[in-house]
Amino acid sequence: MENEIFENGQVKISDDVVMIIAGIATSGIKGVSTARTGVAEGISNLFSKNNYSKGIKVEINENTVVLDIFVNVEYGYKINEVAREVQAAVKKEIETMTDLTVASVNVHVLNIVTEKEKQVEKTIDTEIE
């Protein structure tokens, strides 16, 4: 947890907050699919409070952040371009919202998701709602 001392007290930013910021930034990138690995896990994640923090590991040392982000990339997108966009978006959002310095954003591509797999996931999500 990061602490910053102000005139009237201190502000603590938890690792979870940084993970959620990174998750929201990542979800906005074209070509990034959800980081679900299975149907049962996908169903349980629908009811998770911090769905955005899934697949993100954060390490904060003093005012420096190192992130490991695990994503699935949609078929047809250039993996390197998607990864670079994730890195840029996450770095920008975290540094803007927290005043922490992002030392690195390591993107790990776990899987390629086809349109057919996305349709199956949408069907499962709709049935649960």
Secondary structure, DSSP 4 states (H G I P E B T S, - for coil): -EEEEETTEEEEE-HHHHHHHHHHHHHTSTTEEP---SHHHHHHHHT-TTGGGTTEEEEEETTEEEEEEEEEEETTS-HHHHHHHHHHHHHHHHHHHH--EEEEEEEEEEEEE-HHHHHHHHHHHHHH-
